[in-house]
Amino acid sequence: MPVNNMHTGEISMSVKVVFTTERGTRHQEDALKAAPDELSVNMLRQPDRDALKAALSDTIYFISERTGLIDAELIEAAPQLKLIQRLGSLTHDIDLKAARAAGVAVCYWPVDSVIRVAEHLILQMLVLAKKLREVEAVALAADSKWGDSRRTDEDTFAYNWSGRSGVKQLWQQKVGIMGFGEIGAEVAQRLRGWECQILYHKRRRLPSRMESNLRLTYVSAETLYAESDYLINLLPYFPSTDHLLNADVFTQMKDGAFVVSCGSGSTIDEAALAEAIEGGKLSGAALDTFEWEPLRRENPLLALAKKGYNVLLTPHTAAGTVDEADVTHSRQQDYTNIMNHLAQRPLRYQVV
């Protein structure tokens, strides 16, 4: 029987599953612990093409986490394959025609943590647009300096009684996404009703069909910086992305723009971002991740937030607060369609 590559020991199983991922050891272990006993899961992190073809040669089910090209050659290398399960909503890099011809079902599966992060990003943008921290502080103070208070009716009210300025909107704004992937796709879907123009930049451009479906416009990094009203950072950490969003980038950005981040904390030069906000170049920022976690008291963005600048800082909770049982339940869903197929139940989120 196959043994997974996490050195967690062989599990007595009968149905072979190849599970490819870009994620680290902690995420892999969670996925393996949640696997049903009927399955023998071979976990492969970013395998090269030859290794993947070899692993697929006698595989019944193929789980692909995040993205990765699954073309006709790979499908042909898996003569026993019954199902390709993509974790996430993006299937643009799976050859659906080849899968259909081979009689292989293809499904996607929404990832709850990804969706929670997308929701958090919408929250971040709205908080900044509405200056929520500032206006809440005004309301909570209930200060008599704003004048006499009168009971309201249809003609009696004190709109903006404190004289706030710069309260904006998300509707019809330009939103630029750096590091477009599963979370970016979920954000794009949620912004449709806001009539936002969504710009994106990544190393490998998405297919035109996907751009059309998600109403995306591909631009250069320089154009993204210059035109975005909201710059969303979803970049992962690599040496090449260390402090990629720095003083040079903030200088290129539109005056009064916002930075919103749920990407890796160390991709942002926080001191440069704080300087751009304090100097008035940018109107504010919302971050859920930081270069040093837990957040250090000397973080310059923390000082700005305490001074009342339009800065929202959250303690890396965008993906939700989950306990071990929640993680296990979430990862068990990775295998739902495989178990459905084995039990001859209908598949969910099937595209082929």
N, C-alpha and C positions, 0 to 999 in steps of 0.2 A: 504494500500500500504506500502511496506517496506521503511524504513528510513535509510539513510546511517549513519555510526557511527562517522562522523566527526562533528556532531552537527551544520551542516550548514543549516539544515532545510529540510523538506520533499519536494520533487519535484513531481509534478503530472506526472506520467509515467505509462506505461502499461506493458512493457516487462521487466521481472526481470533478472538482471545481477549480479552475484557475482564476485567481483574484489579483488583478494588477492595480497598483496604486503608485502615487507620487508622494504619499504621506509617510511620516516617520514611524518609528518603532511603537510609540505609545498608541497611535491610531490603529496600527496593524494588530497589535495585541487585543485591543477592544473588539475589532472585527472578528478575529479568530475565536475569542471566548464566546461570542454570540452565535457562532455557527451551529446549526442543528446537528445532532449526532449522526444523522444519515449521510452527512457530507464529509468528504475528504478535501480540505481546502489547501491549495498550494499558493501561498502568498508570495508575489513577486513585486519587488519595488523597482520601477523603471527598468524592466528587463530589456536587453538588446533584442533585436529582431530574431536572430537565430535561436536564442534561448526561449523566446516566447513561442516560436513555431514548434520547437521541440516539446514544450510543455503542453501545447494545444493538441498534439498528435493523438492523444487518447482521452481528451477532455469532453465531458458531456455539457458542462455549463461554464460560461465565461463571464465573470463580473469585471467591469472596467470602471475604476473609480477615477474621478476627474476626467481628463481627456486623453486621447491617444489614438492614432490612426489605426483603424481596423478595416483593412481593405480586402479585396478579393483573394489575394495571395494568402493572407492569414486565415481567412475563412476556409479556403481550399485545404490548408494544412491541418484542419480540424474535421476530419470526415465524420466523427461521431457527435459533433456539436449540435445541440438542440436549441440553445438560447444564449443570446448576448444580452446581459443586463448592464446598462449604463447607470451608474449612480450619479444623479443630477439630471438636469433637463436638456443638456446639449448632446445631440446625436449627429451633428453635422460631419463628423469625421469617421462615421461608420458607413461602409458601403451597403446601403439598404438594398440596392438592386442585386448585388452578389448574395446577400443574406437570403433574400426572397428566392433566388434561383436555387440555393442550396437547401431550402426548406428550414432555415434557421430563423426562429422568432427573435425580434429585437424589441426591447422595452427600455424606457427610462424610468427613473424613480426619484421623485422629489426628495431632497435632503433637508430635514427639518432644521438643522443648525444653520445651513446656508440661507434658508428662508428667514430665519430669525435675524441673521446679520443684515439681510436686505431690508427688513423692516426697520432695524435700528438706523440704517443709513438714511432712510426717509425721515425718521424722527430727527436725526442730527440736522438735516437740511432745514426742516421746518423750525426747529428750535432757533437756528441761526437767523433764518429769514424773519421770524417774528420777534427776535430779540427776547426770547422767552425768559431767560434768567433775569434780565434787566426789568422787564415789565412786571414779572412776578414779584420782584423785590419792592417795586413801587406799590403794588396792591397790598402786599403783606405789611408794609410800613403804616398804611392808613394814616398818613401824615396830614395834619390840619393845615399845613402851609399851602395846600392846593385850593383852599377856599372853603366856603360854607357848603355843607352837604345837604341836599334836598331829596325828598322822596321822588322817585322817578315814575313817569307815566309816558304816554305816547309822545308827548311834546316836551317833557322835562327829563333831561338826562345831561350828563357831562362827558361827552365823547372826548377821549384822550385828555382827561383832566390834568395830567401831569406834563403835557406838552412833549411827549416822546417824538423822536424823529428817526428816520431810517428803517422803519418797520416795513418789510418787503414781502415778497410772495415767492412761491415755488412755481406756480403756473406759468407756462410758456418761457421758462428760463433755459439757458444752455447748460447742460450737465455733461462734464467730461469725465471719463472713467479711465484710469490708469490701472493696468493689470486685469483686463476684462476676461472673466471666466464664468464659472457657475454663479457666483454671487452677483457679478455684473449683469448677467442675463436676468436674474430674478429682480434686480433693481429696475432694469429696463422695462420689464413687463409691468411693474407696479407704477411706473411713471407715465404709462400710456394715457391715462385719464387726466394727467396734469398738462398734457400737450407740450411737454418739454422736448427740446431738440437734444438728442443724445449723441455726443461725440465719443469716440474711443480710440485708443492707440494700444497696439501690442506688436510683438515681434512678427507674428504670423497673422496676416489679415484673415478675417473670417470669410466664408463663402458669401457671395452676393445674395443668395437666397435667405441666408440667416440674417444678414444685415437688413434685408427688406422685411422679414418677419418681425424683427425686434425694433425696426425703425431706427437703425444705427447709421451713423456717418463716420467713416474711417478718415482720420486726419493724422498728420505728423504730430510728434510730441510738441513741437514748437507752436503749432496751430492750436493744439489742445490747451496749452498754457495760456495763450493769448486771448482765446475766445470764450473760455468756460466761465460762467457765473459761479458754478460750483465745481470744484475739482475733487473728484472722489479718488482716494488712494486705496487700491486693493492689491498693491504689489507684494509679492512674497519676498522673503529675505534671501539674497544671494550676495556674494562680494560685489557683484556688478550693480546691485540696487542699494548698497549701503549709502545712506544720505543722498540718494538720488534726487529727492525733493529738497533742494537747498536754496541758498540765497539767490543764486543765478536763476533758478526756476521761478521763485517768488517775484523777482524783478520783472520777469517776462509776463507775469499774469496780469489780467485785466484789473484796473483799479477798482477796489471795492469788492473783489471776488471773495469767495469762501473756500477754505480747505476742509474736507471731510475725510476722515480716515478710519478704516477698519483693517487696513493692511498691516504688514509687519511694522512694529514700532520703529525699528532702526533704519527704515527707509526714509525717515523724515529728520532733517536737521532742525530739532525743536528750538534751539536758540535763534536760528535764522527765521523760523516761522514767527516766534514771539516778537522779534524785531520788526518784521513786516507788518504785524498787527498793531504793535504799539506806535509805529511810525505812520500809520494810516494808509499804507499801501493796500492791505487786505482788511476786509470788514470783520473777519472773525474766523474761528476754526472750531471743529468738534473732533475729538480724538477718543478712541476707545482702547488704543494700544500705544505703548510708549517704549522709548529706547531702553529705559531701565524700569523693570517691574518687580515688586509693587512700585508705584509712583514715588519718586524721591521729593522731599520737601523743597529742594533747590531747583526743581524743574521750572524753567522760566515761564512756561505756559500756566503753571499753577499760580504763580505770582500775579499774572494778568487776570486770571479768573477771579482771584480774591479782590482785585482792584475794581472789578465790575466791567471788565472788557467783555466783548461778545465771544466768550470762550466756554465751550462745554467739554468737560472731561469726565469720562466714565471708566470704571475699573475693570476693563476687559471683560465685559458682560454681554456684548452684542449678540453672541451666540446663545445666550440664555444661561440661567443658573440651573445646572442639572446635577443630580446625584448619580451614584454608580448604577442604580436601577434604571434611571432614565437613559444613561449611555447604553446599557445592555439592550433595553427595549428599542432604542434608535438603531443600533447596529443589527439587531435581529431582523429589522425590516429589509436589510440588504439582501436577505435570502428569501423573502416572501414569494417572489415569482418562481423561484426554483422549486420551492415546496408546492406551490400551486400547480406547476407543470407535472411534478411527480405524482400529485394526487389527481391529475386531470381536471383541475379547476381552471376557470378563466384567468388569463393573465391580466395584470393591471398595467395601465400606461403603455400599452403596446403600440408600436409604430409600424411593425411588419409582422 
